[in-house]
Amino acid sequence: MTTIALGAFIAGCATEQKDTEELSAAQTTETSQVEQTEQEATNALDILTDTNWQGTSVYDAEDNDLTAENQEFISLAKFDKETGFYEFFDQESGETKEDAGTFFVTNDGQKRILISETQDYQAVVDITEISEDIFTYKRMGEDADGNEVEVFVEHVPYDTTELEFTESREAMDAETGLIETDVDGDELLGKTLWNGTKVVDKEGNDVTEANQEFISLAKFDG
């Protein structure tokens, strides 16, 4: 009886140790994946902002040249990492296209988001390739018949002339309350569900009724 009980105790300890080791390995793998994702995002952002870019061509999945049909995607581009500010310039004249605003790269380094403050639009594109030599994103465009089709917009580094922002970003001095800066925003958002309650303008006026599309329940995966 003693031998059996001791054997069962040893087996139980071995099983517990195995479970602990597997849990530790899983946690290590998850941590490594998160660190890799964050590194990819950092690399994409650094590459995007280290140089100016020149749009060169637009093509579809079959490699058909659709540059002429999608000229609105062809421009010179400048991105600033410190301020999150961007501006597009005309390829020929170098003059501003009057399209400037906020940009950012998602945490996984897979998407670039534009929020144009001058043209009043938002655009989310998939980054398909980015290196020191090339930057390509995917979005919807037009084919030769004017039909909507998925296209790839290719860029190369531009250093022929220096691009300068037409207007620097306005100082942001509006405050909505305490902002924690020692914890990543995605971690804070992912900790709980959120319930939209109120919409106000910059003077503090309640404009919730006129902006019901912004009121919802939200879940974020941190």
Secondary structure, 3 states (H helix, E strand, C coil): CHHHHHHHHHHHHHHHHHHHHHHHHHHHHHHHHHHHHHHHHHHHHHHHHHCEEEEEEEEECCCCECCHHHHHHCCEEEEECCCCEEEEECCCCCCEEEEEEEEEECCCCCEEEEEECCCCEEEEEEEEEECCCCEEEEEEEECCCCCEEEEEEEEEEECCCCCCCCCCCCCCCCCCCCCCCCCCHHHHHHCCCEECCCCECCCCCECCHHHHHHCCEECCCC
